[in-house]
Amino acid sequence: MKTILNLSAVAGVVMALQGTTALAADYSVTAAAGHPPVFRWVRMFPDSFGPAVNKHLAGQGDTLTIDGQFGGAIAGVGEELETVGAGLAEIGTCQSLFDPAKLAVQNVTYYTPFITDDTNTVAKVINDMHRDDPRMTAAYEENDVVYLGAPIIIDDYLLMTNFPVNSVADLEGRKIAAPGAALNWLSGTGAVGVSGNLTTYYNELKTGVYDGVIVFASAALPGKLYEVAPNITRAGMGAQYAGAICANKDWYDGLPEHVQAALKAGADEAMEWYLADLNAAVETSFAKMQEAGATVSVMPQDARKAWADGMDNAAKSWAEGLDGQGLPATALLGDYMNALRDAGAMPLRNWDQE
């Protein structure tokens, strides 16, 4: 009888182990990004997000394998949302900056410049708004994606030009490229705004399509923009939110709860990795560009204030326009600005209170 019981116990253990093995799964996914892997928000897939998700899946025996389709392989810059929503990729960098029609309220930061250069604060505020306020995630759901996290935060925007900038008046008549809603920052300066992005800046500066760009240090260095626009003016236009990791909604909804939890936990860790890597890179970027021959200057506070005061209040126009479409933009603008002020930010202009 003992032998029979022992054999039964062994058989039970074997069956349990077999059941565990049967439940383990490898989740193979395609990740889409329009930008190439030289940029941090693309590197975070192999360097942080993937390993972090696998760490959280380890207890279940599951794994995540990411096939990175980057640099426009399956989606150009601004096409990632549609690519993920259509199921051509399971995850991707949904770039609100370059898809403002579909991710409209997400662009609140780009309508509120000259507030803060603190990347950590902007990241926390915008991530909390996405996680806690359904009004922020409604646009994702309407486009068949789910917000996972890991907000793509951009370090303090500056000017890089092929001519020296001693005052805002020096921008008069100059062609300056900027991404998406950042074109509004040129209002009142006399500059001619041209829409552009990091994948085109170098060649178009080199060929004279424009005279300068609004950009940020951590991307200017790997993009070698100092070679064609060696005059760097730190104007303190502020840190911004440009997008995040999103997932195809049908795919995500079909996952076990522990895998969904691992994806969001992995995104949280990717955010921490991203910010640490970004903040360490910013001053290094300035130093290396100077070593390569660039000239770095800081715009005086009174000039920055004059720039901000001379701008159209695009934030108010933007919010009112979206309100008219049934979107709660004015309310979210106020929530965003209040959260930043509560965190210690001192805006040069209170866009929501005018």
C-alpha positions as CSV (number, residue, x, y, z in Angstrom):
1,M,0.0,0.0,0.0
2,K,2.9,2.3,0.9
3,T,4.4,1.7,-2.5
4,I,1.2,2.5,-4.3
5,L,0.7,5.7,-2.3
6,N,4.3,6.8,-2.9
7,L,3.9,6.1,-6.6
8,S,0.7,8.1,-6.6
9,A,2.5,11.0,-4.9
10,V,5.3,10.9,-7.5
11,A,2.8,10.8,-10.3
12,G,1.0,13.8,-8.8
13,V,4.2,15.8,-8.7
14,V,5.1,14.9,-12.2
15,M,1.6,15.9,-13.4
16,A,1.9,19.1,-11.5
17,L,5.3,19.9,-13.1
18,Q,3.9,19.0,-16.5
19,G,1.0,21.3,-15.9
20,T,3.4,24.1,-14.9
21,T,5.4,23.6,-18.0
22,A,2.3,23.6,-20.2
23,L,1.2,26.9,-18.8
24,A,4.6,28.6,-19.4
25,A,4.6,30.7,-22.6
26,D,6.9,32.8,-24.7
27,Y,5.2,36.0,-25.8
28,S,6.9,37.0,-29.1
29,V,6.0,40.6,-30.0
30,T,6.9,43.1,-32.7
31,A,7.8,46.6,-31.4
32,A,7.4,49.5,-33.8
33,A,9.3,52.8,-33.7
34,G,9.7,55.4,-36.5
35,H,13.0,56.6,-35.0
36,P,16.2,54.5,-35.2
37,P,17.7,52.8,-32.1
38,V,20.2,55.6,-31.6
39,F,17.5,57.4,-29.8
40,R,16.8,56.6,-26.1
41,W,13.1,56.0,-26.4
42,V,13.9,53.2,-28.9
43,R,16.8,51.8,-27.0
44,M,14.6,51.4,-24.0
45,F,13.0,48.4,-25.6
46,P,16.1,46.1,-25.6
47,D,17.9,47.9,-22.8
48,S,15.2,48.2,-20.1
49,F,11.6,47.4,-21.0
50,G,12.2,43.9,-22.3
51,P,14.5,42.8,-19.5
52,A,12.2,44.3,-16.9
53,V,9.1,42.6,-18.2
54,N,11.0,39.3,-18.3
55,K,12.0,39.8,-14.7
56,H,8.4,40.2,-13.7
57,L,7.4,37.1,-15.8
58,A,10.1,34.9,-14.4
59,G,8.0,33.6,-11.5
60,Q,5.5,32.2,-13.9
61,G,8.1,30.7,-16.2
62,D,7.0,32.9,-19.1
63,T,9.2,35.0,-21.3
64,L,8.8,38.0,-23.6
65,T,10.8,38.2,-26.9
66,I,10.8,41.5,-28.7
67,D,11.4,41.8,-32.4
68,G,12.4,45.5,-32.8
69,Q,11.2,47.0,-36.1
70,F,12.7,50.4,-35.7
71,G,13.9,53.3,-37.9
72,G,10.7,53.3,-40.1
73,A,10.9,49.5,-40.9
74,I,7.1,49.1,-40.5
75,A,6.1,52.6,-39.2
76,G,7.4,56.0,-39.9
77,V,7.6,58.7,-37.3
78,G,4.0,59.5,-36.3
79,E,2.7,56.3,-37.8
80,E,3.3,54.1,-34.7
81,L,-0.2,54.6,-33.2
82,E,-1.9,53.4,-36.3
83,T,0.5,50.5,-36.8
84,V,0.0,49.2,-33.3
85,G,-3.8,49.8,-33.4
86,A,-4.0,47.8,-36.6
87,G,-2.2,44.9,-35.0
88,L,0.8,45.1,-37.3
89,A,2.9,45.4,-34.2
90,E,1.9,44.4,-30.6
91,I,3.7,47.3,-29.0
92,G,5.3,50.6,-30.1
93,T,6.2,54.1,-29.3
94,C,2.9,56.0,-29.7
95,Q,4.2,59.5,-30.6
96,S,1.6,62.0,-29.6
97,L,3.8,64.8,-30.7
98,F,3.6,63.6,-34.3
99,D,0.1,62.3,-34.2
100,P,-1.8,65.4,-32.7
101,A,-5.1,64.7,-34.4
102,K,-5.5,61.4,-32.7
103,L,-3.7,62.0,-29.5
104,A,-4.8,65.6,-29.0
105,V,-4.9,66.2,-25.3
106,Q,-1.5,64.4,-24.8
107,N,0.1,67.4,-26.5
108,V,-0.7,69.7,-23.5
109,T,3.0,70.0,-22.7
110,Y,3.9,71.3,-26.1
111,Y,1.4,74.1,-25.7
112,T,2.9,75.2,-22.4
113,P,6.6,76.1,-22.9
114,F,8.8,78.0,-20.4
115,I,7.5,76.1,-17.4
116,T,10.2,73.7,-16.1
117,D,13.2,71.9,-17.3
118,D,12.8,69.2,-14.7
119,T,12.3,66.0,-16.7
120,N,11.5,63.9,-13.6
121,T,8.6,66.2,-12.6
122,V,7.1,66.3,-16.1
123,A,7.4,62.5,-16.3
124,K,5.6,61.9,-13.0
125,V,2.9,64.4,-13.6
126,I,2.1,63.2,-17.1
127,N,2.3,59.5,-16.2
128,D,0.1,60.0,-13.1
129,M,-2.5,61.8,-15.3
130,H,-2.5,58.8,-17.7
131,R,-2.8,56.3,-15.0
132,D,-5.4,58.1,-12.8
133,D,-7.5,60.1,-15.2
134,P,-9.7,58.2,-17.8
135,R,-9.9,61.4,-19.8
136,M,-6.2,61.0,-20.7
137,T,-6.5,57.5,-21.9
138,A,-9.8,57.8,-23.9
139,A,-7.9,58.7,-27.1
140,Y,-5.8,55.5,-26.8
141,E,-8.8,53.3,-26.5
142,E,-10.5,55.0,-29.4
143,N,-7.5,54.1,-31.5
144,D,-7.4,50.5,-30.3
145,V,-4.3,50.8,-28.1
146,V,-3.6,50.7,-24.4
147,Y,-1.2,53.1,-22.6
148,L,1.4,51.0,-20.9
149,G,3.7,53.8,-19.6
150,A,7.3,54.7,-19.9
151,P,6.6,58.3,-21.0
152,I,9.0,59.7,-23.6
153,I,10.2,62.8,-21.9
154,I,12.3,65.3,-23.8
155,D,15.0,67.3,-22.0
156,D,14.9,71.1,-22.0
157,Y,14.5,72.5,-25.5
158,L,17.0,74.9,-27.0
159,L,18.0,76.6,-30.2
160,M,20.7,75.3,-32.5
161,T,21.5,77.6,-35.4
162,N,24.0,78.3,-38.1
163,F,24.2,81.9,-37.0
164,P,24.8,83.4,-33.5
165,V,21.8,84.3,-31.4
166,N,22.3,87.2,-28.9
167,S,18.7,88.2,-28.6
168,V,15.2,87.1,-29.8
169,A,15.5,89.8,-32.4
170,D,18.2,87.8,-34.2
171,L,15.6,85.3,-35.2
172,E,13.8,87.8,-37.4
173,G,13.3,86.4,-40.9
174,R,15.2,83.2,-40.1
175,K,13.8,79.8,-41.1
176,I,13.7,77.7,-37.9
177,A,12.4,74.1,-37.8
178,A,10.5,72.7,-34.9
179,P,8.5,69.5,-34.2
180,G,4.7,69.6,-34.2
181,A,3.1,72.0,-31.8
182,A,6.5,73.5,-30.9
183,L,6.2,75.6,-34.0
184,N,3.9,77.8,-31.8
185,W,6.9,78.8,-29.7
186,L,8.2,80.9,-32.6
187,S,5.2,83.2,-32.6
188,G,6.2,86.7,-31.9
189,T,9.9,86.1,-32.7
190,G,9.7,87.0,-36.4
191,A,11.1,83.7,-37.3
192,V,9.7,81.6,-40.1
193,G,8.6,78.3,-38.6
194,V,9.1,75.1,-40.6
195,S,7.8,71.7,-39.5
196,G,10.5,69.0,-39.1
197,N,11.8,66.2,-36.9
198,L,15.0,64.6,-35.8
199,T,15.2,62.2,-38.8
200,T,15.5,65.2,-41.2
201,Y,17.2,68.0,-39.3
202,Y,20.8,67.2,-40.2
203,N,20.4,67.0,-44.0
204,E,18.0,70.0,-44.2
205,L,20.3,72.2,-42.1
206,K,23.2,71.1,-44.3
207,T,21.4,71.9,-47.5
208,G,20.1,75.2,-46.2
209,V,16.4,74.3,-46.1
210,Y,16.4,76.2,-42.8
211,D,18.8,78.1,-40.6
212,G,18.2,76.5,-37.2
213,V,16.2,74.1,-35.2
214,I,14.4,73.9,-31.9
215,V,15.8,70.7,-30.4
216,F,17.2,69.2,-27.2
217,A,20.8,68.3,-26.2
218,S,20.4,64.6,-25.7
219,A,19.4,64.1,-29.3
220,A,21.5,66.8,-30.8
221,L,24.7,65.0,-29.9
222,P,24.0,61.6,-31.5
223,G,22.3,63.4,-34.4
224,K,25.6,65.4,-34.9
225,L,23.6,68.6,-35.3
226,Y,26.5,70.6,-33.9
227,E,28.3,70.0,-37.2
228,V,25.7,72.0,-39.2
229,A,24.3,74.2,-36.5
230,P,27.2,75.0,-34.1
231,N,25.5,77.9,-32.2
232,I,23.7,76.5,-29.2
233,T,21.4,78.8,-27.2
234,R,20.0,77.4,-24.0
235,A,16.7,79.2,-24.0
236,G,14.9,77.1,-21.3
237,M,11.8,76.3,-23.3
238,G,11.2,73.3,-21.1
239,A,11.0,69.6,-20.8
240,Q,8.2,67.9,-22.7
241,Y,6.1,64.8,-23.1
242,A,6.2,63.3,-26.7
243,G,4.7,59.8,-26.4
244,A,4.9,56.5,-24.6
245,I,4.9,52.7,-25.0
246,C,1.5,51.5,-26.0
247,A,0.1,48.1,-26.9
248,N,-2.5,46.8,-29.3
249,K,-5.8,46.6,-27.3
250,D,-7.1,43.3,-28.7
251,W,-3.8,41.6,-28.0
252,Y,-3.4,43.1,-24.6
253,D,-7.0,42.3,-23.6
254,G,-6.4,38.7,-24.5
255,L,-3.4,38.3,-22.2
256,P,-3.5,36.7,-18.8
257,E,-3.6,39.3,-16.0
258,H,-0.1,38.5,-14.7
259,V,1.3,39.3,-18.2
260,Q,-0.6,42.6,-18.4
261,A,0.7,43.4,-14.9
262,A,4.3,42.5,-16.0
263,L,4.0,44.8,-19.1
264,K,3.0,47.8,-16.9
265,A,5.6,47.0,-14.3
266,G,8.2,46.8,-17.0
267,A,7.1,50.2,-18.3
268,D,7.4,51.7,-14.9
269,E,11.0,50.4,-14.7
270,A,11.7,51.6,-18.2
271,M,10.6,55.1,-17.1
272,E,13.1,55.1,-14.3
273,W,15.9,53.8,-16.6
274,Y,15.0,56.3,-19.3
275,L,15.0,59.3,-16.9
276,A,18.3,58.3,-15.3
277,D,20.0,57.7,-18.6
278,L,18.5,60.9,-20.0
279,N,19.6,63.1,-17.1
280,A,23.1,61.7,-17.1
281,A,23.4,62.4,-20.8
282,V,22.3,66.0,-20.9
283,E,25.4,67.8,-19.5
284,T,27.6,65.3,-21.2
285,S,26.0,66.2,-24.5
286,F,26.8,69.9,-24.0
287,A,30.4,69.1,-23.0
288,K,31.0,66.9,-26.0
289,M,29.4,69.3,-28.5
290,Q,31.6,72.1,-27.1
291,E,34.6,69.9,-27.5
292,A,33.6,69.3,-31.1
293,G,33.6,73.1,-31.7
294,A,30.1,74.2,-30.8
295,T,29.5,77.4,-28.9
296,V,27.0,77.2,-26.0
297,S,25.4,80.3,-24.6
298,V,22.6,80.8,-22.0
299,M,19.8,83.2,-22.9
300,P,19.3,85.7,-20.1
301,Q,16.2,85.5,-17.9
302,D,14.8,88.8,-19.1
303,A,15.2,87.7,-22.8
304,R,13.4,84.4,-22.0
305,K,10.6,86.3,-20.2
306,A,10.3,88.7,-23.2
307,W,10.1,85.7,-25.5
308,A,7.4,84.0,-23.5
309,D,5.4,87.2,-23.1
310,G,5.6,87.9,-26.8
311,M,4.1,84.6,-27.8
312,D,0.5,84.0,-28.7
313,N,-1.3,82.0,-26.0
314,A,-1.5,78.9,-28.2
315,A,-2.5,76.9,-25.1
316,K,-5.7,78.8,-24.7
317,S,-6.6,78.6,-28.4
318,W,-5.7,74.9,-28.5
319,A,-7.7,74.0,-25.4
320,E,-10.8,76.0,-26.5
321,G,-10.6,74.4,-30.0
322,L,-10.5,70.9,-28.5
323,D,-13.3,71.8,-26.0
324,G,-15.4,72.6,-29.1
325,Q,-14.8,69.0,-30.3
326,G,-16.0,67.6,-27.0
327,L,-12.6,67.0,-25.5
328,P,-11.8,68.2,-22.0
329,A,-8.7,70.1,-23.0
330,T,-9.2,73.3,-20.8
331,A,-9.8,71.1,-17.7
332,L,-6.7,69.0,-18.4
333,L,-4.6,72.1,-19.2
334,G,-5.5,73.4,-15.8
335,D,-4.8,70.1,-14.1
336,Y,-1.4,69.8,-15.7
337,M,-0.4,73.3,-14.9
338,N,-1.6,73.0,-11.3
339,A,0.3,69.7,-10.8
340,L,3.5,71.3,-12.0
341,R,3.0,74.4,-9.8
342,D,2.3,72.1,-6.9
343,A,5.5,70.3,-7.6
344,G,7.5,73.5,-7.4
345,A,7.6,74.7,-11.0
346,M,7.6,78.4,-11.6
347,P,6.2,79.1,-15.1
348,L,7.4,82.2,-16.9
349,R,3.8,82.5,-18.1
350,N,0.7,80.9,-16.6
351,W,-1.0,79.8,-19.8
352,D,-4.1,78.4,-18.1
353,Q,-4.9,81.5,-16.1
354,E,-5.2,84.1,-18.9
